[in-house]
Amino acid sequence: MRSEQELIIKIETQIPERIVTGAGTAFYLAGSCFHMAQPIRRMEILLDGQVQSDVPGQTRSSADSKSENLLNSFSAIIQVAPVAAATSADLSLRATLLDGQVLQQRILVLNLIPFETEVAPLPAASFEDAPLVAVCMATYNPPLALFRRQIDSIVRQSHQHWRCIVSDDLSSPESLAAMREVLARDPRFTLSVAPQRAGFYRNFERALSLVPAEAQFVMLCDQDDCWHAGKTETLLTAFGERQVRTTLAYSDMRVVDASGRILSETFWTVRRNNYTDLVSLLLANCVTGAATMFRHELLDLLLPFPPPVSDLYHDHWLGCLALAVGRLEYVDRPLYDYTQHDGNVIGNNAPPRQDFPRLIYYTFREMFSAEGRERARAIYFEKVLKTEALAQALLVRGGNRISPRNRRRLRRLANLEHSWFGWAWLALRGLKGWRRTNETMGAEYLLLLGLTWRCYSALFSSRFGTER
């Protein structure tokens, strides 16, 4: 039973548990106040006794007002002065009733902390206006020191409205115990252990399937990298009002070793980046999963992953699908450190570029030796079939959301083995890389080598009953 001397206060905005004041900050507060017996003439919002806002209330008397007319809404900008040490402050509401009686009631206690370099500043405003970002991390027996560093870098993000789903591919009991200890520091981390090992491709698929429906954006995360503090916030800016067609954004990265020593200030040392040409992206992926952020809506098309052919990776499927149905944005600066060490599933190993005459020469020379034909056969099964399968999967998933031009190009790739025109088209595309570095690194001629083996094999197996 509520007392008639009690104010009923409801807060409609979410206030961070901790407020990092820095040189001073402010946040938005909104809510409503109600008194059982009589209208409220005036309301004041106070922080440690200092008036922050003066809000007029109802002036009707209780005799000629229904109870719902006694509800008073308020909104205020609360200014917070800098503090030298961690402290608390009372946020209160003071109401003057119609008969002149003054009641004051605490809303909540704010935890104020000074700015420290090892603690990322939390947003001053409520999280309600900030998009929720789901971070999907796939793990398997991670190196503990690198895993701890990665978790710390996520916690230090300047954009704090996130949830991290850690999908573990059945690590050892010792690794799981260590991971749980690291993740226990923040309730925004959720660890989900797979019932059986599935490999990193399916593990990322599993992590994405656990994304909460209320998340607006999704990020992928490796277990051993290190995010820069502004990574999430910077990628979010790529999805502004004018970028409504943007489905995915990604950034550059620094390449470092396990100790953090910088090996390269950029990922793009031996090839050109590409985020506009769908065919080039399909032939040679430029989108690294850990560098990405994409819209939640893309999950409807992304999941489930297509059956993997050869070395089809989750980020290659993601990047191609995002570009097929929308557009990509690229942030031309490193937003995280990409760690190279012996345990990497995928490293920074781009194939060396070969000039045009040499590629033509080796393409045909390979057919005249058993070793060469075996290499060409491997390229057919690892590259040609993967390209055809990926192109077909994109056509099925993207449907009419793919532009007519890109649908034609994807159909051409999906039917490479059955079209001499497709062969000629690949050869002409490969000319773009002659005498300069391009985005596909001569992938067109690798496909031609695999297709040449397929033609050679079909011809000689039909004539001699063998396939070499």
LUMLO-307316 format. One record per residue (C-alpha): x, y, z; residue in one letter. Coordinates in steps of 0.02 Angstrom, whole numbers, plus 32768, in hexadecimal, padded with zeros to 4 digits. Layout:
<sevos>
XYZA...
</sevos>
This chain:
<sevos>
800080008000M804E80A37FC9R804F8137803FS7FFE81DC800DE80A4822D8038Q80FD81C77FB3E812381F67F00L811281707E7AI81A0818A7DFFI81BC81297D5DK825C813E7CF6I8248811E7C3BE82FD81317C05T838980B97C2EQ841881047C92I84C580B27C8FP84F9805E7D30E859C80BF7D2AR85B7816C7CE3I8667819C7CB2V866982587CCCT870B82897C76G870D83467C6CA865383477C8EG85C182F37C37T850482EE7C2BA847982717C0DF83C182767BE2Y833E82487C63L828582317C41A81F681EA7CA6G8156820E7D04S812182367DB7C807C821A7E0FF803282467EB8H7F9C81E77EFBM7F4282797F4FA7F5B83197EEDQ7FA983677E52P805F83997E4BI807A84527E2DR8135844B7E0DR81C183CB7DFBM827D83DF7E0BE830483627DDEI839983697E54L8447831D7E50L8494831C7EFED841F83AA7F2FG844584177E98Q83AE84407E2BV83C583FD7D7BQ831984207D32S827A84797D65D81DD842B7D1AV812D84727D30P80A783F67D67G7FE983EC7D65Q7F87847C7DB2T7EDC842B7DBCR7E9884007E68S7E75834D7E95S7DBD83727EAAA7DA083937DF1D7E26831F7DA7S7E2682687D81K7EBA82047DC2S7F0981F67D16E7F1482B47D0FN7F8A82B07DA4L8013825B7D3DL80A182D27D17N812482B07C92S81D182FB7C9BF827282FE7C37S8318834C7C62A83CF83547C30I843683257CC8I84E183767CCAQ856A831A7D28V860783747D62A86B1831E7D5CP86E682B97DF3V879782977E30A876D81EB7E78A86E0816E7E6DA864981AB7ECBT858C81A07ED0S850882267EBAA844F82297EE5D83D9824E7E55L8335828B7EA1S828F82D77E75L824283617EDFR818883827EC7A811F84147F05T806983DE7F18L7FD0844A7EFAL7FBE84737FB4D807484AB7FC0G80B7840C800FQ816783DC7FD2V819A83267FBEL824582E87F88Q826F82367F53Q830B81E17F12R830381A17E5FI83A681407E62L845D81497E94V84D881717E09L858581227E0CN85FE81A57DCCL86B1817C7D9EI873D81E87D58P878781CB7CADF881181487CAEE8873810C7C18T885080557C3CE879380717C48V873680A07BAAA86BF81347BC1P860B80FC7BC8L858A815C7B61P854181EF7BBEA849581D67B71A841D81487B90S843B80A57B33F838980AE7AF1E83C0811F7A63D845B80B67A3DA844C801E79CAP84697F757A18L84FC7F1B79C7V850D7E5D79D4A85C17E2179D2V85D57D6C7999C86777D1679CDM86A67C65799CA87237C0E7A0ET87837B6C7A1AY880C7B557A9CN88427C0C7A8DP88EF7C447AC7P88BC7C887B70L89277D267B6FA88E87D587AC2L88357D2B7AF0F883D7D977B8CR88857E287B27R87F77E197AA8Q87727E167B2FI87BF7EAF7B81D87BD7F0C7ADBS87027EE87AC5I86DC7F267B75V873C7FC77B4FR86D47FF37AB7Q869780A87AB4S85ED80677A78H85B280087B11Q85077FC87AD9H853C7F197AA3W85257E627ACDR85AA7DE17AA4C857B7D2D7A7AI860F7CB87A8DV85EF7C147A31S866E7B927A65D86957AFE79F6D86A87A847A87L874D7ABD7ACFS87A77A597B55S87617A637C07P87FC7AC57C3BE87E37B477BB1S872A7B577BD7L874C7B747C90A87CB7BFC7C67A87557C4E7BEAM86C67C517C66R87367CA77CE5E87647D2E7C67V86B17D487C2AL86687D517CDAA86A47E047CEDR86167E497C81D85637E077C75P85587E3F7BBER85BB7DA47B8DF855F7D007B6FT85BE7C5D7B58L85677BD27AF9S85C27B2C7AE2V859A7AC27A49A85667A0D7A6BP85E979D079EEQ86787A167986R86437A5F78E0A86D87AC778A5G86E87B84789CF86737B987805Y85DF7B48785CR86117B927903N85FD7C4278BEF85567C0D7874E85237BD07921R85597C737972A84F47CD878F5L845B7C6D7915S84607CA579CBL84567D6079A4V83C77DB07A08P83377DF379A2A83467EA179EDE83F87EB979ACA84007F36791CQ84B17F0F78E4F85237E7878EAV85E17E6978F2M86527DD278E1L86E37DBA7957C877B7D49795BD87BC7D0279FEQ886D7D4579F2D88677DF679A7D885E7E9E79FFC87DD7F2379D6W88047FDC79DCH8793803A7A54A8730809679CDG871580027958K865B7FE77979T863180A0797DE869180C478DCT86408037787AL8593807178B2L85B08118785BT85B280BB77B4A84F8809777CAF84B8814977C9G841381887783E846081A076D6R84A580EE76D5Q83FE809476DBV843C80157659R84D87FEE76BCT84CC7F3C76FAT857D7F26773CL86127F90776EA86C57F58778CY876C7FA777B5S88257F96779BD888F7F417822M893E7F407865R899A7E9C7858V89F77E6F78F9V8A4E7DD97944D8A197D8179E4A8A7E7DFB7A4DS8A277E9279FEG8ABB7EC57992R8A7D7F1C78F4I8AA57EBC7855L8A427F2E77E2S89DC7FCD77F9E89607F907777T891A7EEC7737F89287F247682W89E07F07765DT89DC7E9175C7V892F7EAB757AR88AB7F2F755ER88127F3C75CAN87697F267575N86BB7F4575BAY86597F75751ET86717EEA749DD860F7E4E74C9L86697DDB7450V87157E10748ES86DC7DF77541L869B7D4B7519L873E7D1A74C3L87AD7D5E754EA87667D9175F6N87967E3D763AC871F7E3D76CFV876C7DFB776FT86E47DC577E8G87327E117883A87367EBB782CA867B7EBE7807T85D77F017849M85347EDC77EFF847A7EF97803R84157E797864H839D7E6577D1E84267E12776CL841D7D7977DFL83797D46778CD83D97D2676EBL84817CF87737L84457C64779FL84597BD5778EP85047BD8773CF850D7B7B7696P85657AD37699P861F7AFA7696P867D7AD075F7V873A7AC6760DS87777B617669D86D57BC4766DL86DF7C317708Y86537C83776AH86907D337745D869B7D13768AH85E57CDD7688W85B67D7176F5L86107DF4768BG85CD7DB275E5C851A7DA77623L85207E55766EA85607EA075CBL84E77E3B7561A844D7E8275B8V84907F2E75EBG85327F8D75F7R85D07F88765FL8627801876B6E86E0801876DEY87358075776CV87E4809B772ED8840808E77D2R886C7FFC7845P87ED7FE078D0L88397F44791CY88D97EDF7927D88D77E3E78C2Y89467DC3791ET89B67D4A78BFQ89F37CB1791EH8A097BF67908D89567BD0793CG88FE7C3D78BAN88777BE67855V888B7C6A77CEI89227CDA77BEG89567D6F7756N89977D0976C5N89687D51761DA89A97CF57583P8A357D4A7523P8A017DA47485R8A387D5A73E0Q8A427DB9733ED89D27D9172AAF8A4C7D377233P8A8D7CC772BFR89DC7C9672F1L89AE7C69723DI8A4D7C057228Y8A397BA272C9Y89807B8472A9T89A57B1D720EF8A4C7AD47247R89F97A8472DFE89987A0D726EM8A3879BC722FF8A6F797072D5S8A1B79007353A8A49797773E1E8A037A0C7382G896179B3735CR895179847414E89677A3B7446R88E67A6F73C4A887079E97402R887F7A2C74B4A88587ADC7476I87BD7A9B741EY87787A4A74BAF87B17AD27533E87927B7074CEK87227B527438V869E7AED7494L86A07B657526K86857BFA74B1T85F57BA57457E85A37B6E74F9A85B57C18754BL856E7C7274B2A84D77BFE74B0Q84BB7C11756BA84B97CCF7556L843A7CC374CAL83C87C577535V83D67CC075D3R83D97D6C7585G83537D527501G830A7DF374BDN83687E5A753CR84027E4274CEI840E7EBC743DS83ED7E76738EP84A27E97735BR84E87E3773F0N846C7DA973D6R84AD7D957325R85617D937363R853B7D1673ECL84E37CA27370R857F7CAD7303R85EC7C787396L85737BEF73C9A85807BA2731BN863A7BB772F6L86527B0272C0E85C97B0E723EH85F37BB171E6S86877BDF7179W864B7C917189F866A7C827245G871D7C4B7223W873C7CE171B2A86EC7D557231W87607D1572B9L87F77D2C7249A87C77DE07222L87A87E0572DAR88557DC27302G88A37E42728FL88777EC87310K89007E84737FG89887E7F72FBW8A237EE07333R89CD7F2573CER89827EEB7471T88C57ED27468N88417E9574E0E88387DDF74A4T88F47DB9749BM88DC7D5673FBG88527CE6743EA88047CE67390E88987C85734AY88967C0873D7L87E27BE373A8L88147BD372F1L889A7B567322L881A7AEE7380G87A07AF972EFL882A7AC67276T884A7A2A72DEW87907A0372DER87897A107221C882A79AC720CY87EB79277285S87437916722EA8796790B7184L881A788971B0F87AA78217220S872E78107191S87B977E07117R882477707184F87B277417214G882377987292T881D783A72F0E88C2788A731ER
</sevos>
